[in-house]
């Protein structure tokens, strides 16, 4: 008979909080690994609750729905007077509704060692802490000097996986009382999930606006973090004025190329002409142009520059942190357009943006497009999104898959063809000009220009 290890005993106590199904005469033969597997098979979190035997501040100024989200994680302990219970689980809130503020409030209320992991923008978390809770000791690992006396440590999933810095390894090995996973759907990727499981914590909280993945891996992180504790309804927040209504318009353009490659679809001259026409109609509205192919993104950015469009960027995975911040400041200032790749899908705060154009979103990702619509959901304007689609079956099928999801989430979705759209140019010369412009900024075109100069 195997004896129960101390870690297994602790997990047993937490496991019994979820169900009486696991009888002691069966569970006493389980190791810690057996218990974690037992939890995963039934979609229970291996980390359940944590009791804090002290009072926490209650004077944090949050909106009503934000307080509800925080209270689903940190609530009064009815069994022990004078303390609170911190629960494991997920909080689902729409983009633009203040997930970062909610996460900061949870860390402040708990007041014990907390690690916050995010996708690519730790500076946004640190700025929010500095604005709302300046007295809290927050360490941005990889930027600040690491100390073991921190209350909140910030790091990205990628830096934790690579672990090239001693400070990152120290934080992950030391563990924490509360592990907070921002954009928790990203942690469902195999590499990230293995890393997250290695961090010792008593409670794990996940924040997301889109609890879906096309690869069906979300169940893996769901079994680790736990059930959904709170969902903020987007339609309700729009009605109450906390979010702006957003419309999404698909514009189907002709496909002049016989070769059906992704890059040919991005560089479709009809798409470029449509983008130019939309930007002209939007005038000086703050607009984001998304293009997932980095080479095409650079060409499109160059095209806009030579069209005398007030544009900044491009931002991609190749951009350094300093470059990203510089481009974001330009966009917050005088520039009307910013170009970026999928790196801008999550964890970027762009409250000024009121419109976006997607040149190519060929992966059929519902989450990706919904995250992008969240960039233009801040109150104060009517958000408008334009998804440009080449008239080929693969793109139209993927768009239909995304549209069904968006309609179910309460977004307004319409579809129009290039030929009947009132904003689109009707002369062939304009299309030929866009085609010539694109050719000029291909690598071979640039080479010819240098040789001619």
Buried (B, 14 or more C-beta within 10 A) or exposed (E): EEEBEEBBEBBBEBBBEBEEEBEEEEBBEBBBEBBBBBBBEEEBBBBBBBEBEEEBEEEBEBBEBBBBBBBBBBBBBEEEEEBBBBBBBBBBBBBBBBBBBBBBBBBBBBBBBBBBBBBBBBBBBBEBBEEBBEEBEBBBBBBBEBEEEBBBBBBBBBBBBEBEBEBBEBBBEBBBBBBBBBBBBBBBBEEBBEBBBEBBBBBBBBBBBBBEBEEEBBEBBBBBBBBBBBBBBBEEBBEEEBBBBBBBBBBBBBBEBEEEEBBBBBBBBBBBBBBBBBBEEBEEBBBBBBBBBBBBBBBBBBBBBEBEBBBBBBBBEEBEEEBBBBBBEBBBEEBBBBBBBBBBBBBBBBBBBBBBBBBBBBBBBBBBBBBBBBBBBBBEBEBBBBBBBBBBEEBBEBBEEBBEBBEEBBBEBEBBBBEEBEBBBEEEEBBEBBBEBBBBBBEEBEEEEEEEE
